[in-house]
Amino acid sequence: MMQRTAFLLCVTALFSSSLAQQTAAEEEEVEDETPVELFTTPTSKLAAATSDFGYNLFRQMAGSDPKASVLLSPISVSAALTQLSMGASPDSERQLYRVLRYHNLWDPQLHNTLRDLLASLRTPDRGFSSAARVCMERRLRVRLDYLNAVEKQYGVRPKVLLGSVRDVKDINDWVKQQTGSKVDRFLTSPFPRGAGLVPLSAGYFKGRWVTRFTQSGNLEDFNVEGASPVKVAMMKEDRYPIKMGADPDLGCTIAQVQMDGDVSMIFFLPDEVTTNTSLIEEALTAEFVQDLVMTLHPVRVDVTLPMLKLSYSADLLTSLSNMGLSDWLTQTNLQKISNQAIKVSTVRHKVAMETAPEGSQYPSFQPSTSSQALAISFRVNRPFIFLVRDEKSGTLLLIGKVLNPRNL
Ligand SMILES: *[C@@H]1O[C@H](CO)[C@@H](O)[C@H](O)[C@H]1NC(C)=O
């Protein structure tokens, strides 16, 4: 089930002369800890469930082609599949809930909890937008009850396809409108005949740092595995406030950078230039990340981050099948949608994101500290994994594996 990795904090060590004792003492502390219930409210439990679903999906996508970058908005995928689950028979719903990690929530108000969570995440100060909808072929003779129920609950009516090129325009216009024109060309061609039912989801994120970067735009080397470095525009700041830690077991440094709206971006930067990030991927769970953010240390270091402008689209069907939906896919039992057998032939997802130097505050002047003397820096100039996380609820908004920012 949940894989735990003892998080060994090493940044303290870098700042401290009594290296060995301190690290050993902290390690002991972590291992002696009795487990505490981390997620207590219906919202934080649901947020943890959608995040665990997201980490599982990310592992599948990243594992299916280790040489490829990945970018997902898990909460958007959860939202689309949850709309779909409203059409399922009790048994079919149970199977979907297991994959969505809802099966241990026992929340009779699950749909209301999710609706409220989604509404709270989409406020403008977070810079996050998301779209989720179910589309289906007209020939399925869809029950109006289902269309009405989803619309009433989630404010979006499932779309009955016309079966013409008009569908592409309608869907793309809708996704654009939901994402402030940031997710464009969601579909590039019409669904094939016999597409059945298609859950679709999209996400966009462009947050604002709490502390802005004053140096930006310089092209610098970004190292890629097995090839010469590529030039990527970077943003930089000396003695920038972040939270930081190192995990020798995972072979990476971890840094959390605060953004407006109680959102943060968490970077997992492997020590080596490698596309093999499987150790980090395997460690990711809602619980691990929650523990992690509580153990990172506030520090001021020289930070260099790539200026990202990423776009990614994928069919999630194979990954979902591998996550335990293969039986479900052969017999969906979506009897509240239609009496006819319904096939799900594709699960469309598209995500875009940007990072820019802007922030709401200028960095405050800090006198030189030991970190300066030791010249500690955090430079994201090689393949990395990142999360965008809503800190209040713990929801995973985006997750990405970036091997080469110029190819994504
Ligand atoms: C990736 O790294 C893990 C752990 O170090 C190792 O077990 C695995 O074999 C590696 N995978 C590849 C494809 O090299």
The ligand as a Gaussian input file, in Angstrom:
#p B3LYP/6-31G(d) Opt

LIG

0 1
 C       16.387000       3.269000     -12.064000
 O       16.919000       3.365000     -10.767000
 C       16.476000       2.349000      -9.888000
 C       16.978000       2.663000      -8.515000
 O       18.255000       3.185000      -8.498000
 C       16.966000       1.004000     -10.412000
 O       16.537000      -0.031000      -9.553000
 C       16.411000       0.790000     -11.816000
 O       16.909000      -0.410000     -12.353000
 C       16.757000       1.947000     -12.703000
 N       16.039000       1.802000     -13.960000
 C       16.643000       1.904000     -15.143000
 C       15.771000       1.757000     -16.341000
 O       17.821000       2.096000     -15.264000

